[in-house]
Amino acid sequence: LKNTPPENKGDIEFLNEELNRINQIKETLS
């Protein structure tokens, strides 16, 4: 991964939301 400049902060927040969604799905499947 490249070092993320500050202007990519929104992308990081979006990816964190995606991760949270995936983790919730994993919990419901386990």
Kinemage of the C-alpha trace (Angstrom):
@kinemage 1
@onewidth
@group {chain A} dominant
@subgroup {mainchain}
@vectorlist {calphas} color= white
{ca leu a 1} P 0.000 0.000 0.000
{ca lys a 2} L 1.123 3.511 -0.754
{ca asn a 3} L 1.362 6.072 1.998
{ca thr a 4} L -2.011 7.787 2.063
{ca pro a 5} L -1.919 11.600 1.835
{ca pro a 6} L -4.403 13.584 3.965
{ca glu a 7} L -6.770 14.118 1.025
{ca asn a 8} L -7.451 10.376 1.021
{ca lys a 9} L -8.884 10.512 4.535
{ca gly a 10} L -12.398 10.170 3.141
{ca asp a 11} L -11.402 6.985 1.325
{ca ile a 12} L -9.982 5.563 4.555
{ca glu a 13} L -13.233 6.315 6.371
{ca phe a 14} L -15.181 4.630 3.568
{ca leu a 15} L -12.977 1.530 3.787
{ca asn a 16} L -13.422 1.435 7.565
{ca glu a 17} L -17.189 1.431 7.079
{ca glu a 18} L -16.848 -1.431 4.594
{ca leu a 19} L -14.697 -3.361 7.092
{ca asn a 20} L -17.284 -2.843 9.818
{ca arg a 21} L -19.993 -4.161 7.492
{ca ile a 22} L -17.910 -7.240 6.635
{ca asn a 23} L -17.166 -7.910 10.303
{ca gln a 24} L -20.874 -7.715 11.139
{ca ile a 25} L -21.627 -10.253 8.402
{ca lys a 26} L -18.898 -12.552 9.728
{ca glu a 27} L -20.416 -12.373 13.218
{ca thr a 28} L -23.877 -13.271 11.926
{ca leu a 29} L -22.468 -16.209 9.951
{ca ser a 30} L -20.389 -17.609 12.803
